[in-house]
Amino acid sequence: MQLAAIRMLFDWLVVGQIVPTNPASAVRGPKHVVRKGKTPVLSAEETRAVLDSIDTDTPAGLRDRALIALLVYTFARVGAALKMRLEDVYPQGKRTWVRLHEKGGKRHDMPCHHTLDGYLEAFLDNRRADRKAWLFPSLAGRTGEFTDQPMKPVDAWRMIRRRALAAGIPTAISCHTFRATGITEYFRNGGKLEIAQQMANHESARTTGIYDRRNDQVSLDEVERILI
């Protein structure tokens, strides 16, 4: 970052004809390669425990289960999920599809895993709002009633931390945890990198590879070989 600042300074000096050339342009910066993401990842069993622990006798419980499942089964970013409206869940053929609103106004359509399909159906059975209404609305205080405003990312983060703790999972997870967990489980079950890239809507396969955390379990197994 400091080298970049020096380069920009000398570029400005060259443009102003104060110095003839930029002496920093030939200097190589340190190489930074990210091979593994830092986002905490849950196992399939832990993720299932979170989903199963949610009380779905309330509209809030149905909403929270559907949102978490959406992040897991579509590899969605939480920002893209929270921008969805009721009309972004639609039938196509014999399957339910979802339309995610990604960065830069891009739309990304994904078919639903059968588990996600069931969770969305259970949640939407209780929704009689206009199709333009937000899919994941916020709650009005402790009333349990939905507002006409969408959840904010911080609301989703607090909900996810609360649901994880209730399921007995102390890991300091984030909304991104479920995206990384879904991708890791996809790879664990024989998924292909190029398909995962499309599903996650990544520009580069290298970015998708960062979410592959299968080696975490390998490392753990090897550590246990130290029999002292």
C-alpha positions in Angstrom: 0.0 0.0 0.0 2.9 2.4 0.8 4.6 1.5 -2.5 1.4 2.3 -4.4 1.2 5.7 -2.7 4.7 6.5 -3.6 4.1 5.5 -7.2 1.0 7.7 -7.3 2.9 10.6 -5.9 5.7 10.4 -8.5 3.1 10.0 -11.3 1.6 13.3 -10.2 5.1 14.9 -10.1 5.8 13.6 -13.6 2.5 15.0 -14.9 3.4 18.3 -13.3 6.9 18.1 -15.0 8.6 18.4 -11.6 10.6 15.2 -12.2 11.3 13.6 -15.6 10.4 9.9 -14.6 8.8 7.9 -11.9 11.7 6.0 -10.1 9.2 3.8 -8.3 7.6 2.4 -11.4 10.3 -0.3 -11.7 10.2 -1.4 -8.1 8.4 -4.7 -7.6 6.0 -4.9 -4.7 5.6 -7.9 -2.3 3.7 -10.8 -3.8 0.5 -11.6 -1.8 -1.2 -14.8 -2.7 -4.4 -15.9 -0.9 -4.9 -19.7 -1.0 -7.4 -20.2 1.7 -10.2 -18.0 3.0 -10.5 -16.9 6.6 -14.3 -17.3 6.9 -15.2 -19.9 9.6 -16.9 -22.9 8.0 -19.3 -25.3 9.6 -19.6 -29.0 9.0 -22.7 -30.5 7.3 -23.7 -31.8 10.7 -23.4 -28.4 12.4 -25.3 -26.7 9.6 -28.1 -29.2 9.9 -28.1 -28.7 13.7 -28.6 -24.9 13.2 -31.5 -25.4 10.7 -33.2 -28.1 12.8 -32.9 -26.1 16.0 -35.0 -23.2 14.7 -38.5 -22.9 16.0 -40.7 -22.8 12.9 -43.9 -22.2 14.8 -43.4 -18.5 14.3 -43.1 -16.4 11.1 -39.7 -15.2 12.2 -38.5 -18.8 12.6 -39.7 -19.7 9.1 -38.0 -16.6 7.7 -34.7 -17.3 9.4 -34.6 -21.0 8.3 -35.4 -20.0 4.7 -32.7 -17.3 4.7 -30.0 -19.6 6.1 -30.9 -22.4 3.7 -30.8 -19.9 0.8 -27.2 -18.9 1.7 -26.2 -22.6 2.0 -27.9 -24.1 -1.1 -27.4 -21.3 -3.6 -24.0 -20.0 -2.3 -25.6 -16.5 -2.1 -24.1 -13.5 -0.7 -26.2 -12.1 2.1 -26.5 -8.7 0.4 -27.9 -10.4 -2.7 -30.4 -12.4 -0.6 -31.7 -9.5 1.3 -32.4 -7.6 -1.9 -34.9 -10.2 -3.0 -38.6 -9.7 -3.3 -41.4 -12.2 -3.3 -41.4 -12.1 -7.1 -37.8 -13.4 -7.1 -39.0 -16.8 -6.1 -40.7 -18.3 -9.1 -41.6 -21.7 -10.7 -39.8 -22.8 -13.9 -40.6 -26.3 -15.2 -41.0 -28.5 -12.2 -38.6 -26.7 -9.9 -38.7 -23.5 -7.9 -36.0 -20.9 -8.9 -34.7 -17.9 -7.2 -33.3 -14.7 -8.6 -30.4 -13.1 -6.6 -29.6 -9.4 -6.9 -25.8 -9.3 -7.0 -23.3 -6.4 -7.0 -23.5 -3.9 -9.8 -27.2 -4.6 -10.5 -26.5 -8.1 -11.9 -29.1 -10.8 -11.5 -28.2 -14.4 -10.9 -30.9 -17.1 -11.3 -30.5 -20.4 -9.5 -32.7 -23.6 -9.2 -33.6 -24.5 -5.7 -32.3 -27.6 -3.9 -35.3 -29.7 -2.8 -34.6 -28.8 0.9 -34.5 -25.1 0.2 -37.6 -25.5 -2.0 -39.5 -26.9 1.0 -38.3 -24.2 3.4 -39.3 -21.4 1.0 -42.7 -23.0 0.4 -43.4 -23.2 4.2 -42.3 -19.6 4.6 -44.3 -18.2 1.7 -47.4 -20.1 2.7 -47.7 -17.5 5.5 -47.1 -14.5 3.2 -50.0 -12.9 1.5 -48.2 -9.7 0.7 -47.8 -8.0 -2.7 -45.3 -9.7 -5.0 -43.2 -6.6 -4.9 -42.8 -6.9 -1.1 -39.4 -7.9 0.4 -38.8 -11.6 0.7 -37.0 -11.3 4.0 -38.6 -8.4 5.9 -37.4 -7.1 9.2 -39.4 -7.5 12.5 -41.2 -4.7 14.3 -39.4 -4.9 17.6 -40.4 -7.9 19.7 -43.9 -8.0 18.3 -43.1 -10.8 15.9 -44.8 -8.9 13.1 -43.0 -8.2 9.8 -42.5 -4.6 8.7 -42.5 -3.4 5.1 -38.7 -2.9 5.2 -36.0 -5.6 4.4 -33.7 -7.0 6.9 -30.3 -5.3 7.0 -27.1 -7.2 6.8 -26.4 -6.5 10.5 -29.9 -7.9 11.4 -29.0 -11.1 9.5 -25.7 -11.3 11.2 -27.2 -11.0 14.7 -29.9 -13.6 13.8 -27.3 -16.1 12.5 -25.1 -15.7 15.6 -28.1 -16.1 17.9 -29.3 -19.2 16.0 -25.9 -20.8 16.1 -25.5 -20.3 19.8 -29.0 -21.7 20.4 -27.8 -24.8 18.4 -24.8 -25.2 20.7 -22.3 -24.0 18.1 -19.8 -21.5 19.7 -17.9 -20.8 16.5 -17.9 -17.0 15.7 -19.6 -17.5 12.4 -20.8 -14.8 10.0 -23.4 -14.7 7.1 -20.6 -15.6 4.8 -20.0 -18.8 6.7 -23.0 -20.5 5.1 -21.8 -19.5 1.6 -18.4 -21.0 2.3 -20.0 -24.1 3.9 -22.2 -24.7 0.9 -19.3 -24.5 -1.5 -17.1 -26.8 0.7 -19.8 -29.4 0.9 -20.4 -29.2 -2.8 -16.7 -30.0 -3.4 -16.7 -32.7 -0.7 -19.4 -34.5 -2.6 -17.7 -34.5 -6.0 -18.7 -31.0 -7.3 -16.6 -29.4 -10.1 -14.7 -26.1 -9.7 -16.1 -24.6 -12.9 -19.7 -25.4 -11.9 -19.1 -24.0 -8.4 -17.8 -20.8 -10.0 -21.0 -20.4 -12.0 -23.2 -21.2 -9.0 -21.3 -18.7 -6.7 -21.3 -16.1 -9.5 -17.5 -15.6 -9.2 -15.6 -13.9 -11.9 -12.6 -16.1 -11.3 -12.3 -19.8 -10.4 -9.4 -18.9 -8.2 -11.8 -17.0 -5.9 -14.1 -20.0 -5.8 -11.2 -22.2 -4.8 -10.5 -20.1 -1.7 -13.8 -21.3 -0.3 -12.8 -24.9 -0.6 -12.0 -25.9 3.0 -11.8 -29.6 2.7 -8.2 -29.6 3.7 -9.1 -28.3 7.1 -10.4 -31.7 8.1 -7.3 -33.4 6.6 -5.1 -31.2 8.8 -7.1 -32.0 11.9 -6.9 -35.7 11.2 -3.1 -35.5 10.8 -2.7 -33.5 14.0 -4.4 -36.3 15.9 -1.5 -38.6 14.9 0.7 -36.9 17.5 0.1 -39.5 20.2 1.7 -37.9 23.3 
